[in-house]
Amino acid sequence: MAKDRQLHLGAFMRPAAIHTGAWRYPGADPHANFSLDQMRRSIRRLEGAKFDAFFMADHLALLNMPIAALMRSHTVTSFEPFTLLSALSAVTERIGLIATASTTFDAPYHIARRFASLDHISGGRAGWNVVTTANPDAALNFGDESQMDHDDRYERAREFVEVVTGLWDSFADDAFVRDTESGVFVDPARIHAINHKGPSLKVRGPLNIARPPQGWPVIVQAGASPAGRQLAAETAEVIFGAPPTIEAARSFNADVRSRMAAIGRTPDTLRYLPGAFVVVADSMDEAIERRATLDSLIHYDSGIGSLNSMLGFDVSGHDPDGPLPEIPETEAGRSQRERMVNLARQKGLTIRELARAAGSYSGFAFVGTATSIADEMQEWLETEASDGFNVMFPWIPGGLDEVVDRLVPELQRRGLFRREYQGRTLREHLGLSRPSNRFFPLEPSAVV
């Protein structure tokens, strides 16, 4: 590992904290999901700490939960990501802005136009989290009676990314002449219509907006199934995941990079940033107590709702203190289902215990002091388990403040995280090159 290699840190906001008990934690803001003031405060603190990006997740439906679960969970509703990130771009200058957008229930032209606009508005800070949307209830909100088959969703996603990136390349970087003397605003020879006709999509183009400042907004992907890993290998520049252990993360990271090499992509063009739930305190005992307090605030109705959503199957009719029954395969997200089933089998958890895990975030967590967490993060970086983390905060604002005020300075002291931004774009923060235009050579005068 290069001695000067540093961690990349994103802030995963869903839209505030992912833990279903977070809104009830002492000192938490229960209004954070729909408080623009709180979102402004959060992103300014994160930018002050030099985070790479503010990552805004999204859902296209209420999670498929019964009303008893919905009434107790703050994670099922949120601002629409583009609206929020456009507003937040006006109060920030450097931090990246990543939004989730679905390839199943949207059109490539819409996605290309929105992200190109956000990239221009923010001065080159946009990123697109490509999702295929696992929630079957989302289909009902878009006129479909059932969810698209899992593998078909990923085939469509692959074609969708090809079309969107093609639309971003509609204009050469120097296409806009803006010559007031001659009256030529744009050179027509520097415009390209993609004329795409594929199995799922037909898009003529060109896009009606200039090429984004970054060339393409950064492409993020989070699939963990074999189809998801292959899509990431072919298209992603950043991967967000939820490994249960450092060993699982290392294996996943190596697998995707080997897939990249097999198709001719350079593995170093990828940044793997798994999700990490971070609880930091002055002592290990205090950190453990904070996590226990958070977990105690998860009502069973909320936990079982989260579990059913992850499994794609309703287990609420089974004995809460009995084992998890056999779970059939559905068209819901496979990686989440497998993660919860494996957790139940490996640890012998009852449905009640598994429901609490589902509501509290069942992926990897760093719980400890700034020193102990920095030790663990350093191990992940140095053993090639990850390139950094998408940090999930236990509650807002205090849990975020603890990470910013305690953990980040310790990482900076060790030389593991930047003290200042070295560039202005998200690509520059992540050390990713600006893609050349597939239809026009990159001109010397192009924006870099």
C-alpha positions as CSV (number, residue, x, y, z in Angstrom):
1,M,0.0,0.0,0.0
2,A,1.3,3.5,-0.9
3,K,2.3,5.3,2.3
4,D,0.4,8.4,1.3
5,R,-2.9,6.6,0.7
6,Q,-5.7,8.1,2.7
7,L,-9.3,7.2,3.6
8,H,-12.3,8.6,1.7
9,L,-15.3,9.4,3.8
10,G,-18.9,9.9,2.7
11,A,-21.8,10.7,4.9
12,F,-24.7,8.4,4.3
13,M,-27.9,10.3,5.0
14,R,-31.2,8.4,4.8
15,P,-32.1,11.2,5.0
16,A,-30.7,11.8,8.4
17,A,-29.9,8.7,10.5
18,I,-30.5,5.0,9.4
19,H,-31.2,3.6,12.9
20,T,-35.0,3.4,13.5
21,G,-34.5,4.5,17.1
22,A,-32.4,7.5,16.2
23,W,-35.2,10.1,16.3
24,R,-36.0,9.0,19.9
25,Y,-32.4,9.3,21.3
26,P,-31.9,11.9,24.0
27,G,-30.9,15.1,22.4
28,A,-31.8,14.0,18.8
29,D,-33.8,16.2,16.5
30,P,-37.0,14.2,15.8
31,H,-37.7,16.6,12.9
32,A,-34.4,16.1,11.2
33,N,-35.9,14.3,8.1
34,F,-37.8,17.3,7.1
35,S,-35.7,20.1,8.6
36,L,-33.8,22.1,5.9
37,D,-32.1,24.0,8.7
38,Q,-30.8,20.7,10.2
39,M,-29.7,19.4,6.8
40,R,-27.9,22.7,6.2
41,R,-26.2,22.4,9.6
42,S,-25.2,18.8,8.9
43,I,-23.6,19.4,5.5
44,R,-21.8,22.5,6.7
45,R,-20.3,20.5,9.5
46,L,-19.3,17.7,7.2
47,E,-17.8,20.1,4.7
48,G,-15.8,21.7,7.5
49,A,-14.5,18.2,8.4
50,K,-13.5,17.7,4.7
51,F,-15.8,14.8,3.9
52,D,-15.8,13.6,0.3
53,A,-19.5,13.6,-0.1
54,F,-23.0,13.9,1.3
55,F,-24.9,10.8,0.1
56,M,-28.7,11.2,-0.1
57,A,-30.5,7.8,-0.3
58,D,-34.0,7.6,-1.6
59,H,-37.2,5.4,-1.7
60,L,-39.9,5.5,-4.3
61,A,-42.6,4.2,-1.9
62,L,-43.2,3.8,1.7
63,L,-41.3,0.6,2.7
64,N,-43.6,-2.4,2.4
65,M,-44.5,-2.3,6.1
66,P,-47.8,-2.6,8.0
67,I,-49.2,0.7,9.5
68,A,-48.1,-0.4,13.0
69,A,-44.5,-0.3,11.7
70,L,-44.7,2.8,9.6
71,M,-46.1,4.8,12.5
72,R,-42.9,4.2,14.5
73,S,-40.1,4.6,11.9
74,H,-38.6,7.8,10.7
75,T,-36.6,6.2,7.9
76,V,-39.5,5.7,5.5
77,T,-40.1,9.3,4.5
78,S,-37.7,12.0,3.3
79,F,-37.1,14.9,1.0
80,E,-36.8,14.2,-2.7
81,P,-33.0,14.1,-3.2
82,F,-32.5,16.4,-6.1
83,T,-34.6,19.2,-4.5
84,L,-32.6,18.9,-1.3
85,L,-29.2,18.6,-2.8
86,S,-29.8,21.6,-5.1
87,A,-30.7,23.6,-2.1
88,L,-27.6,22.4,-0.2
89,S,-25.3,23.1,-3.1
90,A,-26.1,26.8,-2.5
91,V,-24.7,26.7,1.0
92,T,-21.6,24.6,0.3
93,E,-18.6,24.9,-2.0
94,R,-16.5,21.7,-1.9
95,I,-18.4,18.6,-0.5
96,G,-19.7,16.2,-3.1
97,L,-23.5,15.7,-3.6
98,I,-24.6,12.1,-4.3
99,A,-28.3,11.3,-5.0
100,T,-30.0,8.0,-5.6
101,A,-32.0,7.6,-8.8
102,S,-33.7,4.5,-10.1
103,T,-33.1,2.9,-13.4
104,T,-36.3,0.9,-13.1
105,F,-38.9,3.7,-12.7
106,D,-37.3,6.6,-14.4
107,A,-36.2,7.6,-17.9
108,P,-32.6,8.0,-19.0
109,Y,-33.2,11.5,-20.4
110,H,-34.6,12.7,-17.1
111,I,-31.7,11.2,-15.1
112,A,-29.1,12.6,-17.5
113,R,-30.6,16.1,-17.4
114,R,-31.0,16.3,-13.6
115,F,-27.5,15.1,-12.8
116,A,-26.0,17.3,-15.5
117,S,-27.9,20.2,-14.0
118,L,-26.8,19.4,-10.5
119,D,-23.2,19.1,-11.6
120,H,-23.3,22.5,-13.3
121,I,-25.1,24.2,-10.4
122,S,-22.6,22.8,-7.9
123,G,-19.5,23.4,-9.9
124,G,-18.7,19.7,-10.5
125,R,-19.8,18.0,-7.3
126,A,-22.6,15.6,-8.4
127,G,-22.7,11.8,-8.1
128,W,-25.4,9.3,-9.2
129,N,-26.1,6.3,-7.0
130,V,-27.5,3.8,-9.5
131,V,-30.2,1.6,-8.0
132,T,-32.6,-0.9,-9.6
133,T,-35.2,-0.5,-6.8
134,A,-36.0,-3.6,-4.9
135,N,-39.1,-2.5,-3.0
136,P,-42.1,-4.2,-4.8
137,D,-44.4,-1.5,-3.5
138,A,-42.6,1.0,-5.8
139,A,-44.0,-0.7,-8.8
140,L,-47.5,0.1,-7.7
141,N,-46.7,3.8,-7.6
142,F,-45.7,3.7,-11.3
143,G,-48.6,1.8,-12.8
144,D,-47.1,-1.7,-12.6
145,E,-48.9,-4.6,-10.9
146,S,-45.6,-6.3,-9.9
147,Q,-41.9,-5.8,-9.6
148,M,-39.7,-6.5,-12.6
149,D,-37.6,-9.7,-12.4
150,H,-34.3,-9.2,-10.6
151,D,-32.0,-10.1,-13.5
152,D,-34.1,-8.1,-15.9
153,R,-33.8,-5.0,-13.6
154,Y,-30.0,-5.3,-13.8
155,E,-30.0,-5.8,-17.6
156,R,-32.1,-2.7,-17.9
157,A,-29.7,-0.9,-15.5
158,R,-26.7,-1.7,-17.6
159,E,-28.3,-0.4,-20.8
160,F,-29.6,2.6,-18.8
161,V,-26.1,3.7,-17.7
162,E,-24.8,3.4,-21.2
163,V,-27.6,5.7,-22.4
164,V,-27.2,8.3,-19.6
165,T,-23.4,8.5,-20.1
166,G,-24.0,8.8,-23.8
167,L,-26.4,11.7,-23.3
168,W,-23.8,13.4,-21.0
169,D,-21.4,13.2,-24.0
170,S,-23.9,14.9,-26.4
171,F,-21.8,18.0,-26.6
172,A,-18.1,18.4,-27.1
173,D,-16.5,20.3,-24.3
174,D,-15.8,23.2,-26.6
175,A,-19.2,23.1,-28.4
176,F,-20.5,26.3,-26.9
177,V,-18.7,29.1,-28.9
178,R,-20.8,32.0,-27.5
179,D,-19.3,34.4,-30.2
180,T,-21.2,37.6,-29.8
181,E,-19.5,39.1,-32.9
182,S,-20.5,36.3,-35.3
183,G,-23.7,35.4,-33.5
184,V,-22.7,31.8,-33.2
185,F,-23.8,30.4,-29.8
186,V,-23.0,26.7,-30.3
187,D,-21.1,24.8,-33.1
188,P,-23.6,22.3,-34.6
189,A,-20.7,20.1,-35.7
190,R,-19.9,19.6,-32.0
191,I,-23.3,18.1,-31.1
192,H,-24.0,14.3,-31.2
193,A,-27.4,12.5,-31.1
194,I,-26.9,9.0,-29.6
195,N,-29.8,7.4,-31.6
196,H,-29.9,4.5,-29.1
197,K,-32.2,1.5,-29.9
198,G,-31.7,-1.3,-27.4
199,P,-33.7,-4.1,-25.8
200,S,-35.3,-1.9,-23.1
201,L,-34.7,1.7,-24.2
202,K,-35.0,3.9,-27.3
203,V,-33.4,7.4,-26.9
204,R,-32.5,9.7,-29.7
205,G,-30.8,12.6,-27.9
206,P,-28.9,14.9,-27.8
207,L,-29.3,16.1,-24.3
208,N,-30.3,19.8,-24.1
209,I,-27.6,20.8,-21.6
210,A,-23.9,21.3,-21.9
211,R,-21.5,18.5,-20.9
212,P,-21.2,18.3,-17.1
213,P,-18.1,20.0,-15.6
214,Q,-16.9,16.6,-14.4
215,G,-17.5,15.1,-17.9
216,W,-19.8,12.6,-16.1
217,P,-21.0,12.9,-12.6
218,V,-19.4,10.2,-10.5
219,I,-21.3,6.8,-10.8
220,V,-22.0,5.0,-7.6
221,Q,-23.5,1.5,-7.3
222,A,-24.5,-0.7,-4.3
223,G,-25.6,-4.1,-5.7
224,A,-24.1,-7.1,-3.8
225,S,-25.7,-10.0,-5.7
226,P,-23.7,-11.6,-8.6
227,A,-25.7,-9.4,-11.0
228,G,-25.0,-6.4,-8.9
229,R,-21.3,-7.1,-8.7
230,Q,-21.1,-7.5,-12.4
231,L,-22.9,-4.2,-13.0
232,A,-20.5,-2.5,-10.6
233,A,-17.5,-4.0,-12.4
234,E,-18.8,-2.7,-15.7
235,T,-20.1,0.8,-14.7
236,A,-19.3,1.9,-11.1
237,E,-16.6,4.3,-9.9
238,V,-17.7,4.1,-6.3
239,I,-19.3,1.1,-4.6
240,F,-21.4,1.4,-1.5
241,G,-21.9,-1.9,0.4
242,A,-22.9,-3.4,3.7
243,P,-20.4,-6.1,4.6
244,P,-20.8,-7.8,8.0
245,T,-17.0,-8.2,8.6
246,I,-13.7,-7.0,7.4
247,E,-13.0,-10.4,5.8
248,A,-16.3,-10.2,3.9
249,A,-15.4,-6.6,2.7
250,R,-11.9,-7.8,1.6
251,S,-13.4,-10.7,-0.4
252,F,-16.1,-8.5,-2.0
253,N,-13.5,-5.8,-2.9
254,A,-11.2,-8.4,-4.5
255,D,-14.0,-10.0,-6.4
256,V,-15.3,-6.8,-8.0
257,R,-11.8,-5.7,-9.0
258,S,-11.1,-9.1,-10.5
259,R,-14.3,-8.8,-12.5
260,M,-13.1,-5.3,-13.7
261,A,-9.8,-6.7,-14.8
262,A,-11.5,-9.5,-16.7
263,I,-13.4,-7.0,-18.8
264,G,-10.4,-4.7,-19.3
265,R,-11.2,-2.0,-16.7
266,T,-8.4,-0.8,-14.5
267,P,-9.2,-1.8,-10.9
268,D,-7.7,1.4,-9.6
269,T,-10.5,3.4,-11.2
270,L,-12.8,2.1,-8.4
271,R,-13.3,3.3,-4.8
272,Y,-15.0,0.9,-2.4
273,L,-16.7,2.7,0.5
274,P,-18.8,0.2,2.5
275,G,-21.3,1.5,5.0
276,A,-20.1,1.8,8.6
277,F,-22.4,2.7,11.5
278,V,-20.2,4.8,13.8
279,V,-20.8,5.3,17.5
280,V,-17.9,7.2,19.2
281,A,-17.5,8.2,22.9
282,D,-14.8,8.9,25.5
283,S,-14.6,5.3,26.6
284,M,-15.5,1.9,25.1
285,D,-18.0,1.3,27.9
286,E,-19.7,4.6,27.1
287,A,-19.8,3.8,23.4
288,I,-21.3,0.4,24.1
289,E,-23.9,1.9,26.4
290,R,-24.9,4.5,23.7
291,R,-25.4,1.7,21.2
292,A,-27.4,-0.3,23.7
293,T,-29.6,2.8,24.4
294,L,-30.2,3.3,20.7
295,D,-31.2,-0.3,20.2
296,S,-33.5,-0.2,23.2
297,L,-35.5,2.5,21.5
298,I,-36.5,0.3,18.6
299,H,-40.1,-0.8,19.0
300,Y,-40.8,-4.3,17.9
301,D,-43.4,-3.1,15.3
302,S,-40.8,-1.0,13.7
303,G,-38.1,-3.7,13.8
304,I,-40.4,-6.4,12.3
305,G,-41.4,-4.0,9.6
306,S,-37.8,-3.3,8.7
307,L,-37.1,-7.1,8.7
308,N,-40.0,-7.9,6.5
309,S,-38.9,-5.2,4.0
310,M,-35.4,-6.7,3.9
311,L,-36.6,-10.3,3.6
312,G,-39.3,-9.4,1.0
313,F,-41.4,-11.8,3.1
314,D,-43.8,-11.3,6.0
315,V,-42.7,-13.2,9.1
316,S,-44.8,-11.2,11.6
317,G,-47.2,-14.2,11.9
318,H,-44.5,-16.5,13.3
319,D,-43.5,-16.8,16.9
320,P,-41.3,-13.7,17.7
321,D,-39.2,-15.8,20.1
322,G,-38.8,-18.7,17.6
323,P,-36.4,-19.2,14.8
324,L,-36.6,-17.6,11.4
325,P,-38.6,-19.8,9.0
326,E,-37.5,-20.7,5.6
327,I,-37.6,-17.6,3.4
328,P,-38.6,-18.0,-0.2
329,E,-36.9,-16.1,-3.0
330,T,-38.7,-13.0,-4.2
331,E,-38.0,-10.2,-6.6
332,A,-37.0,-8.0,-3.6
333,G,-33.3,-7.2,-3.0
334,R,-31.4,-10.4,-2.8
335,S,-28.3,-9.2,-0.9
336,Q,-30.4,-7.8,2.0
337,R,-32.4,-11.0,2.3
338,E,-29.3,-13.2,2.2
339,R,-27.6,-10.9,4.8
340,M,-30.5,-11.2,7.3
341,V,-31.0,-15.0,6.7
342,N,-27.2,-15.6,7.2
343,L,-27.2,-13.4,10.4
344,A,-30.1,-15.4,11.8
345,R,-28.6,-18.8,11.0
346,Q,-25.0,-18.0,12.1
347,K,-25.9,-16.4,15.4
348,G,-29.0,-18.4,16.1
349,L,-31.2,-15.3,16.4
350,T,-34.9,-15.4,17.1
351,I,-37.2,-13.3,14.9
352,R,-37.4,-10.7,17.7
353,E,-33.6,-10.5,17.9
354,L,-33.4,-10.3,14.2
355,A,-36.0,-7.6,14.0
356,R,-34.0,-5.5,16.4
357,A,-30.9,-6.0,14.3
358,A,-32.9,-5.0,11.2
359,G,-34.1,-1.8,12.9
360,S,-30.7,-0.9,14.3
361,Y,-28.7,-1.4,11.1
362,S,-27.3,-4.9,10.8
363,G,-24.2,-4.1,8.8
364,F,-20.7,-3.4,10.1
365,A,-20.4,-0.9,13.0
366,F,-17.5,0.8,14.7
367,V,-18.3,1.3,18.4
368,G,-15.6,2.7,20.6
369,T,-13.3,5.7,21.2
370,A,-11.8,7.9,18.5
371,T,-8.5,6.0,19.0
372,S,-10.0,2.5,18.7
373,I,-12.2,3.3,15.7
374,A,-9.2,5.0,13.9
375,D,-7.2,1.8,14.6
376,E,-9.9,-0.3,12.9
377,M,-10.4,2.0,10.0
378,Q,-6.6,2.0,9.5
379,E,-6.6,-1.8,9.4
380,W,-9.4,-1.8,6.7
381,L,-7.4,0.7,4.6
382,E,-4.0,-1.0,4.9
383,T,-5.3,-4.5,4.3
384,E,-7.3,-3.5,1.2
385,A,-10.7,-4.2,2.7
386,S,-11.9,-0.8,1.6
387,D,-10.8,2.7,0.4
388,G,-12.8,4.4,3.1
389,F,-16.4,4.4,4.4
390,N,-19.8,5.8,4.0
391,V,-20.4,6.8,7.6
392,M,-23.8,6.3,9.1
393,F,-24.5,8.5,12.1
394,P,-26.4,7.1,15.1
395,W,-28.5,10.2,15.7
396,I,-28.7,13.8,14.4
397,P,-27.1,16.2,15.3
398,G,-25.1,14.8,18.3
399,G,-23.9,11.5,16.7
400,L,-22.7,13.4,13.6
401,D,-20.9,16.0,15.8
402,E,-19.1,13.2,17.7
403,V,-17.7,11.9,14.5
404,V,-16.7,15.3,13.2
405,D,-15.2,16.6,16.5
406,R,-13.5,13.4,17.8
407,L,-12.9,10.8,15.1
408,V,-11.9,13.0,12.2
409,P,-9.2,14.9,14.1
410,E,-7.7,11.5,15.2
411,L,-7.7,10.3,11.6
412,Q,-6.1,13.6,10.5
413,R,-3.4,13.4,13.2
414,R,-2.4,10.0,11.8
415,G,-2.3,11.3,8.2
416,L,-5.2,9.0,7.3
417,F,-7.6,11.8,6.2
418,R,-7.2,15.1,4.5
419,R,-7.0,18.4,6.5
420,E,-7.9,20.4,3.4
421,Y,-9.6,19.8,0.1
422,Q,-7.0,19.6,-2.7
423,G,-9.6,20.1,-5.5
424,R,-13.1,21.4,-6.1
425,T,-14.9,18.5,-7.7
426,L,-16.1,15.2,-6.4
427,R,-13.8,13.4,-8.9
428,E,-10.8,15.3,-7.5
429,H,-11.7,14.4,-3.9
430,L,-11.9,10.7,-4.9
431,G,-8.8,10.7,-7.1
432,L,-10.9,9.8,-10.2
433,S,-10.0,11.0,-13.6
434,R,-12.4,13.1,-15.8
435,P,-13.8,10.7,-18.5
436,S,-13.1,11.7,-22.1
437,N,-16.0,12.3,-24.4
438,R,-16.7,9.1,-26.4
439,F,-18.0,11.0,-29.4
440,F,-15.5,13.9,-29.5
441,P,-11.8,14.1,-28.6
442,L,-11.0,16.1,-25.5
443,E,-9.9,19.5,-26.6
444,P,-6.9,21.3,-24.9
445,S,-9.3,24.1,-24.0
446,A,-11.8,21.8,-22.3
447,V,-12.8,22.3,-18.7
448,V,-10.7,20.0,-16.5
